[in-house]
C-alpha cells in the first residue's frame, strides 16, 4: 500500500480522490502554507494528518509518494527535494520553468533510478486522441508532415487575478500550451530539433500581469515534420484543445463535438466523422496508470 502526501490544496484537493480511487494507495498527509485552506480541506477529508510546513512533508520518512500541486515556480525545487528523499513524485505541469532546471531534474532522476516521476497530462487518456494515435501508429495517415495544436483557454482572470500573476514568472506555454506540446510528441513519437517562439501581452495590456498572455511556437522535428503550437489565454471561446494532424493520406481535425477525418480533396468524398469522445478523460485514469507503473518499478529508495 503506497502512502501518499499531497502538497498544495487548490488543484491538489482533486488529487486526493484521484489517488484514493486506486486500491493500492492511501493519502495520509495533506499540506498547504495557507492554514485556513488546510483546515477546510482537512475537514472535507477527515482522518489525514495536516502539515503547514512543506519541507516537513517532503522529508516525511513515512511517505512513499508525494503529489505536488503548488504554483509553477515551486515545482522544480519541491520535486527535486522529494526525489532526493527517495519519494516517487507526481507533479502538476510544468515540471520546471527553465532549461537549467530541466537538466538538473533529469540528473536527479538518473541518480535515483528506482523512482518514478510523472505529470498531469490528461490528453493522453482521451479516447479520441488514443484512437488517433493507434491510427497513426498503424500508418493509416501516411507520413505526418504538419500538426497544429491550440490551447484555447479563454480565462484571462487566471493571469490577472490569481497566483499566476503574482509569481516571479509565469509561462502560458509551459502552464497551458504544454498539453498540446505533449500531445503532438506522444502522437508522433518524433524528436524536436528546433523551436522558435513568439508572444505578446495585448489581451492583458494595462493589467498587473507582465508576461505574454499569448504565445505561438514552431517546432521542427527530426523527421522533417513541422508543428505549430499556441497558448491563448485571451481567446473569446470556451476552453478547448484544437488539433490538426496532416498526413500524406489523411487529415484529422478536432472539434468539440466530434473529430473529422478527410481522405480526399474531391467534393464528392464526404469526410468521416470521428465520434469517439474527446473530453471523457478523468483525473483518476491518469493517476491509476501512474500508480500501476510505480508499483511495477519496485519499492521505495529512501534517502
N, C-alpha and C positions, 0 to 999 in steps of 0.2 A: 504494500500500500504506500503510494507516494504521498509525502506530506508537503503541502504547498503553502507558501506565503504570498499574499497579494500586496503589492506596493503601489499606491495611488488608487484612490477610490472614486474617481469620476467614471471613466470608462471601465476602470478596474472592477467596479461592482458587478459588471456583466461577466467578468471572468470567473467570479465565484460560482455562479450557476453553471457556466460552461464547463468548468473543470469538474464540478461535482456530478455532472451528468455521466461521467465516466466512473465505472465501479472500481477502477484501480487507483483512485486517488481521493484525498480528503484535504480540503482547505482548513488549515489550523490557525493561521495568523493573518491579521489584517493590519495594514499600516498606512497612515497618511499624516502629513505635517499639519493639516487642518483638524484640530482636535474636535470641533463640532461635527464635521463631516464624518470623522472616525467614529464618534459616538453614535450618530444616526445610522450609519451603515451597520455598525455592530449590533444595534437594536433590531435591525431588519434581518440580520443573520446571526442569531444567538449561538453561544457555545464556542466562539472563536476568541483567541487572545488578541487584544488590541495593543498596538505598538505605535507610539507617535514619533519614534526616532528611527528613520530608515536604516541607518548604519547598523542598528541592533538587529533588524530583520535580516539584512544582507549577510550578517555573520552568524546567524542563529544555527547552532550545530544540529538542531532537531528537524531542520527542513531539508527536503530532497530537491525541491524545485522552487524557483522564485519567478513570479509573473509581474512584469514591470509595466505600469500604465501611468507613468508620471509625464510631465511636459517633455517635449522632444530634446531639449538641451541637457537633460539629466540621463538620458538613456545610455549613452556610452559609458559614463563613469559607473553607473549602477550595474549595468550588465557585466562590465569588466570585474567589478568587485565581487559580484555573485559567482562568476566563473572561477575567480581565484580562491574563493572559499569552498569550491567544489560542488556548486549547485548547478543543476540544469536551469536554463533560462528561457522563458518566453517573454518577449518584449514587444510592445506596440511599435509599429513602424514610426519613424525610421530608426534603424539600429544606432545610427550616429549621424553627424552633420558635416564631417569633413573627410577628405581622403586620408589624412593622417590618422584620424580616429578609426577609420575602416581598416587600415593596415594593422594598427595596434590591436584591434579587436580580433582580427583574423589570427594574429600571432598568439594571443592569449588562448584562443580556442585550439590552435595547433598544439600548444603546450599542455592542454587538458583533453586528450583525445577520447576519453570516456564520457565526456559531457556533450549535451545536445543543446543547440541554440536555434530558436525559431522566432518568427514574427507573424503578425496578424495580416495576412494577405488572402482574404477570403474568396477572391475571384477565381482562385484555383479550384474551389469546390462548387462553383456554379455549374449546374447540369448542362446548360447551353454551351458554355466555354469548354467543359470537359468533352462534350461530344465533338466540338470543333477540333479540339486537339487530336482526338482519335482519327478524325478525317485527314488532318494534316499529316499525322504520322504514317497513315496508310498511303500517302501520296495522291490522294484524290484531288488536291488543289494544284497539282503540278509543282513547279518551283515557285516559292513565295519570293516576290521581289519588292513589295511595298506594304507597309502597315501604317494605320493611323489609330492612335488611341487618345481619347479626350476625357479627362477627368473634369466633368462639368458639375461643380459643387454648388455655386449659387448661394453661398452663405457668407456674405461679407462680414456679418456681425461676429463670426468666429474670429476674424482678424482684428476688428476694431474694438470689440467689447470683451473678448475672452483672454485667456492666458497666452494665446499665440502672439498677441500684440505686446505682451509685457516681458517676454523673454528676450535676451540679447539678439537672437537671430531666429527667424522662422522662415522655412522654405516651403512654398506651396507645392513645389515639385516633390521634395522629399516627404512632405506631410500628406500629400494627396495624389499627385501625379505618379508617385511611386507604384500605386496599384496597377496602373496601365503599363508602366515600365516592366514590372514583374510579369504581368500577363503576357506581353509580347515575347519576353525572354523565355517564358515557360512554353508558350505555344510553338515557338520556332526551334528552341534548343540551340540557337545561334549565339555567337560571341560578338559583343560590341567592340569595335576597334577605334571609333572616333565619335565624339559628341560635340555639338555646337548648340548653345542655348541663348535665347533672348528673353527678356522680360520687361514688364512695365508695371506701374502702380497708378494707372489712370483711374481705376474704379475706387481706389481709397485715397485719392488726392484730397488734401485738406483734413485728413484724419491723423491720429497719432501713430498709425501703422506706417513704418518707414521702409519696408521691404517690398519686392514685387508681389502683387496680388494675382498676376497672370504671368505664366512662363510657357515657352514652347521650345522643345528640343528636337534636333535632328540627329538620329543615330545611324551610323554606318556599320553594318555587320561584316563579319569575316567572309560570308557567302557572297557579298555584294549587295544584299538586300538593304533597303533603307526604311526607317520608321520615323514618323513624326508623332511626338507625344506632347500634349498640352495639359496644363493645370490651370483651371479657370474658376476662380472663386467669385467673380463678379458677374457671371452669366445670368441671364434672365430666363431661366428654365429650371425645373426640378432637378435634383441630384440624379446624375446618370453617367454610366460608363460607355462612352461611344467607342466603337471599334470597327475598323475595316481591315480585311485581310485580302490582299490582291495576289492571286497565284496565276500561273500561266494557263490554268484550266478553269478555275473558278474564282469568284469573288464573294466574300461574306461581309455583310453589313449588319451591325447590331441595331435593333430598335427596342424601345421599352416593352412593347407587346409581343414582338417576335423577331427572329433574325431573317434575313433574306439572302438567298444563295443564287447568284447569277452564273449562268453557264455559257451564255451567248449574247452577242450584240443584236441579234435578229429580233425584230419586234414580235414575230410570231412565237418566239420561245419565251414563255412566261417564266419568271424567276420562281424558285421554290421557297416556300415559307418554312422556316425552322421554328417550330412552336415549343420546343423543349424549354422549360422555364429558365429564366435568366437570374431572377432575384430569389431563387429558392435556397441560396446558401445561408447556413445558420452558423453562428459562432461555435456552438458545441461540435459541429462537424470538423472544423479545423483543429480544435483542441483535442478531440478524440484521436485524430491522426497523429498529432504531436506526442500525446501520452503513449500511444502504441509504439512509436519509434523510440521514445525514451526507455520504455520497458524492454525493448529488444536490444538496446545498446548496453544494458547491464546495470550494475549498481553504482552508487554514488562514488565520487572521488573526492572525499572531504579534504580541504586544505587546512 
